[in-house]
Amino acid sequence: MTKVKNRYTVFEHEALYIHRGEQLLSPKQLSALQLFFKEKDFPYYSLVHNGVRFCEYVGVIKVGDLTIEVLPKADRNHNQTHWRGLLIDMMHSIGLLSPDSPTYSDLKIKSTTILDAYLELFITEVEKLIHQGLIKKYRKTQSNSTALKGKLLIGQQITKNSVHKERFCIEHTIYDQQHTLHQILYKALQTVVRLGTASHLTSRYQRVLLRFPEQKDIRVNENLFDRIRYDRKSSSYATAIDIAKIILLNYHPDFNQGDKNVLALMFDMNMLWEKFVFKSLQRNAPRGIEVSGQVSKDFWKAEQGYIKKLRPDIVLKEGEKVIAVLDTKWKNIGLSSPSDNDLRQLYAYSRYHGNAPSYLVYPGEQSAVVNGNYNRAFQGDEETPGGIIKIKVESGTREGMENLTINILAKLNTHPCLNLQNGTEVISVGNH
């Protein structure tokens, strides 16, 4: 693990302390983390004696001048560059990072944290928009003018201008660069400068702010972004707005002291793993195999109408037949058995999908499969197969997604109940 002043890099489930370890928090830094945890009560870390312990969330937390990067880790490889690159690639593959510029391939090499990656992509996108020319939109505005144009506001005219006959309270239309898209970008640019992060980008952000038309402040929430609709003129804004959304919705200003502003760009690694496996299979499964995610089935219904549903992560179908049900778990179980709860959940998935083979998909040191069957006495005469698939995740790129798909389908093909084929072409695994 490397240490730069006020910047720490840890792996998921590791801890930082003020009294032991290679990277020591200062009492002031620990106090800031404790204060934010108490106020927000979020799942990114837990408090331990004289420290904090991180969980399955990965990304970057910035509290004041303290930056903590949390990386995923599915084996004993402690190479930070590898896991940082893997995380950025996985996020790119599932759409959490969706740059369309040719600089993306260099980004994961130059950037030292996920936050830096987002901030560099954001400023690149805004610079591109300025170079292309910021779009204008029509908006309605009210003013007390000396010229009568637009709609006269009778009520306000009587109230304000009874002794000023030369003035008119009017509502009229303006065509300019003052609109929601620019207000969002402007607020995000100001937020990044206020945070004081990514010092190598500071001059670029300041130059862009000087060139960007000043915008009125707006209140940011999820609904604001849900209301955005892009057209032919504004479609080029989509990537910049997506990144601005991530920055603004994860920014928590410190209104008390003003020096402990918090930005938490943290992502649930279980969600990332599920989406990555799903996207890999969806893009690379052979013809005739349909890959669906989060397929719901009614499981239990209360007398007053409340319904509980089963929702496996991934369902593979060939025609109308479910040929496999997969549930992803981001944890390296090593040589251990899966938990009882995971197996019970897997059994329910299988029974509710026509006794289809069901598998827990874990990352692992090496790719492997463990087949099994549930006890016949427990289920009746019909066999319910289930098992574990461990996948060594070496890359989050397109090639890595193809290899992951080949690995999973090959492991599924080892079960006697499965015969995954693409016409006459059987899925081949080579040396995987």
SVG drawing of the C-alpha trace seen along z (x, -y; Angstrom):
<svg xmlns="http://www.w3.org/2000/svg" viewBox="-57 -59 61 99">
<polyline fill="none" stroke="black" stroke-width="0.4" points="0.0,0.0 1.3,-3.4 0.9,-6.6 0.7,-10.2 0.0,-13.0 -3.7,-12.9 -4.4,-10.2 -4.8,-6.5 -5.5,-3.4 -7.0,-0.3 -8.8,2.8 -12.4,3.7 -12.9,5.0 -9.6,3.5 -9.3,0.9 -7.5,-2.3 -6.4,-3.2 -4.7,-6.1 -2.4,-3.8 -1.4,-0.8 -0.8,0.2 1.3,-1.1 -1.2,-4.0 -2.1,-6.0 -5.0,-8.3 -4.6,-11.5 -7.0,-12.0 -8.5,-14.9 -9.1,-12.7 -10.7,-10.0 -12.9,-12.5 -14.1,-13.8 -14.9,-10.3 -16.7,-9.5 -18.7,-12.8 -19.8,-12.0 -20.8,-8.5 -22.9,-9.7 -24.7,-12.3 -25.2,-10.2 -25.2,-6.6 -24.3,-5.2 -23.0,-1.7 -19.5,-2.6 -17.6,-1.8 -18.2,-0.9 -16.5,-2.4 -14.0,-0.3 -11.8,-1.1 -9.5,-4.0 -10.4,-3.5 -12.8,-2.7 -13.3,0.6 -14.5,0.6 -17.0,3.0 -18.0,4.2 -18.4,0.7 -15.5,-0.5 -14.6,-3.9 -13.4,-7.1 -14.4,-9.0 -13.1,-12.6 -13.6,-14.3 -12.0,-17.7 -8.4,-17.3 -8.5,-13.5 -9.0,-11.2 -9.5,-7.4 -9.6,-5.1 -11.2,-1.7 -10.3,1.0 -11.9,4.4 -9.9,7.6 -11.0,11.2 -7.7,13.0 -4.3,12.6 -2.9,10.3 -2.2,6.9 -1.3,5.1 -3.2,1.8 -2.6,0.9 -4.2,4.2 -7.3,3.8 -7.7,0.1 -7.6,0.8 -10.0,3.8 -12.4,1.6 -12.3,-1.2 -12.7,1.3 -15.7,3.0 -17.4,-0.3 -16.8,-1.3 -18.2,2.1 -21.4,1.8 -21.9,-1.9 -20.9,-3.7 -18.1,-5.2 -19.2,-5.8 -16.7,-8.1 -16.7,-8.4 -13.3,-10.1 -10.1,-8.3 -8.4,-9.3 -10.2,-6.6 -7.5,-4.0 -4.9,-6.2 -7.2,-7.3 -6.7,-4.3 -2.9,-4.6 -2.7,-8.3 -5.4,-8.5 -4.5,-7.6 -8.1,-7.2 -11.6,-6.6 -12.4,-10.1 -9.6,-11.4 -11.0,-9.3 -14.4,-10.9 -13.0,-14.4 -10.8,-14.1 -13.6,-12.7 -15.9,-15.5 -13.6,-18.3 -12.8,-16.7 -16.5,-16.5 -17.2,-20.1 -14.2,-21.4 -15.5,-19.5 -18.9,-21.2 -17.4,-24.6 -15.3,-24.0 -18.4,-22.8 -20.4,-25.8 -22.7,-25.9 -26.4,-25.5 -29.0,-28.1 -32.6,-27.5 -35.8,-29.6 -36.9,-30.5 -39.6,-32.8 -38.6,-35.7 -40.3,-38.6 -38.9,-42.1 -39.8,-45.7 -38.8,-47.3 -39.0,-50.6 -40.1,-48.8 -43.4,-47.0 -42.7,-43.6 -44.2,-40.2 -47.1,-39.8 -48.1,-42.7 -48.6,-41.5 -51.6,-43.6 -51.6,-42.8 -47.9,-43.6 -48.2,-46.6 -50.8,-48.2 -48.9,-47.3 -45.4,-48.4 -45.8,-51.1 -48.8,-53.1 -46.5,-56.2 -44.0,-55.0 -46.1,-55.2 -42.9,-54.9 -42.2,-51.3 -43.9,-48.0 -44.1,-44.7 -43.8,-42.1 -43.2,-38.4 -41.2,-37.7 -39.1,-35.0 -35.3,-35.0 -33.1,-32.8 -29.8,-32.4 -27.4,-29.9 -29.2,-30.2 -30.9,-26.8 -31.0,-23.6 -28.2,-21.7 -25.7,-24.6 -26.8,-25.2 -26.0,-21.6 -22.6,-21.7 -21.8,-25.1 -22.7,-23.9 -20.6,-20.7 -17.6,-22.7 -17.9,-25.0 -18.2,-21.9 -15.0,-20.3 -13.1,-23.6 -14.5,-24.0 -13.4,-20.5 -9.8,-21.2 -9.2,-17.7 -7.3,-16.6 -4.7,-19.3 -3.3,-18.4 -6.7,-19.4 -7.2,-22.6 -6.0,-25.0 -8.2,-23.3 -11.3,-23.7 -10.5,-27.3 -10.0,-28.1 -13.4,-26.4 -15.2,-28.3 -13.8,-31.6 -15.1,-30.6 -18.4,-29.2 -21.4,-31.6 -22.4,-32.4 -25.6,-30.5 -28.1,-30.9 -27.8,-28.4 -30.2,-25.5 -31.4,-22.9 -30.1,-19.5 -32.0,-16.2 -32.8,-13.0 -36.0,-14.5 -34.1,-17.3 -32.1,-14.7 -35.2,-12.5 -36.9,-15.4 -34.0,-15.9 -34.9,-15.0 -32.3,-15.2 -33.0,-16.2 -30.8,-16.4 -29.1,-19.6 -28.5,-18.5 -27.6,-14.8 -23.9,-15.7 -24.4,-16.8 -25.5,-13.3 -22.1,-12.1 -21.1,-15.4 -24.6,-15.5 -24.2,-11.9 -20.9,-12.6 -22.2,-15.9 -25.1,-13.9 -22.7,-11.5 -20.6,-14.4 -23.5,-16.5 -25.7,-13.8 -22.8,-12.4 -21.5,-15.7 -22.4,-16.6 -21.3,-20.2 -20.3,-21.0 -22.4,-23.9 -21.0,-24.1 -17.2,-24.5 -17.0,-24.7 -13.7,-22.7 -15.1,-19.1 -17.1,-18.9 -17.6,-15.3 -17.7,-13.6 -18.5,-9.9 -18.2,-8.1 -18.8,-4.6 -20.3,-1.7 -21.6,1.6 -19.2,4.3 -22.0,6.9 -23.9,4.7 -20.9,4.2 -20.2,7.9 -23.8,8.8 -24.0,6.2 -20.6,7.2 -21.5,10.9 -24.9,10.1 -23.5,7.8 -20.8,10.3 -23.3,13.1 -25.8,10.9 -23.2,9.6 -21.4,12.9 -23.9,15.8 -24.3,18.0 -27.2,17.5 -30.4,19.1 -29.5,18.4 -31.5,15.6 -30.0,13.9 -32.4,12.0 -31.6,10.1 -33.7,9.7 -36.7,11.9 -39.4,11.7 -41.7,14.5 -44.4,14.4 -43.2,16.4 -45.6,15.7 -48.9,13.7 -50.4,12.4 -54.1,12.7 -54.5,9.0 -52.6,8.9 -49.0,8.3 -46.7,10.2 -43.1,11.4 -41.2,12.1 -38.2,14.2 -35.7,12.3 -32.6,14.2 -29.8,12.2 -29.5,13.9 -31.8,16.4 -30.6,18.3 -33.3,19.6 -33.3,21.6 -36.6,20.9 -39.2,21.2 -37.1,23.5 -35.0,22.1 -31.7,23.9 -29.9,22.2 -30.4,19.7 -27.4,17.8 -27.0,15.8 -23.8,13.7 -21.9,13.1 -18.8,10.9 -16.8,12.7 -13.9,15.2 -15.0,18.2 -11.8,20.1 -12.2,23.7 -15.2,23.0 -18.8,24.0 -21.4,21.4 -23.6,20.2 -26.8,22.1 -28.8,19.0 -27.2,18.8 -28.0,22.4 -31.6,22.1 -32.0,19.1 -30.5,21.0 -32.8,23.9 -35.9,21.7 -34.7,20.1 -34.3,23.6 -37.7,24.9 -39.5,21.8 -37.9,22.1 -38.8,25.7 -36.0,27.3 -33.4,25.6 -29.8,26.0 -28.8,23.1 -25.4,21.8 -23.8,19.3 -21.2,17.3 -18.2,16.2 -14.8,14.6 -12.0,16.9 -8.3,17.6 -8.8,20.0 -11.8,20.8 -13.6,23.9 -17.0,25.5 -18.5,27.6 -21.6,29.5 -24.2,30.9 -27.8,31.9 -30.3,31.2 -31.4,34.1 -34.2,36.1 -35.9,36.8 -36.2,33.1 -37.8,32.4 -39.6,35.5 -38.6,37.6 -37.5,34.8 -33.8,33.9 -32.8,30.3 -29.2,29.7 -27.2,26.8 -23.6,25.8 -20.9,23.2 -19.0,21.5 -15.8,19.7 -14.4,17.3 -10.9,15.8 -11.4,12.2 -8.3,11.0 -9.8,8.2 -12.8,6.0 -12.3,5.3 -14.3,6.7 -11.8,9.6 -12.2,10.2 -16.0,10.3 -15.7,12.8 -13.5,15.0 -15.8,14.8 -18.8,15.9 -16.8,18.8 -15.8,19.8 -19.4,19.7 -21.0,21.5 -18.3,24.1 -18.8,24.8 -22.6,25.0 -22.0,27.5 -20.3,29.9 -23.6,30.6 -25.3,33.7 -28.7,31.8 -27.2,29.1 -26.3,29.2 -25.5,25.6 -25.0,25.4 -25.0,22.8 -26.6,24.7 -24.0,27.4 -21.2,25.4 -20.5,26.5 -19.0,23.8 -15.3,24.3 -13.1,23.3 -9.6,23.9 -7.3,23.5 -9.8,21.6"/>
</svg>
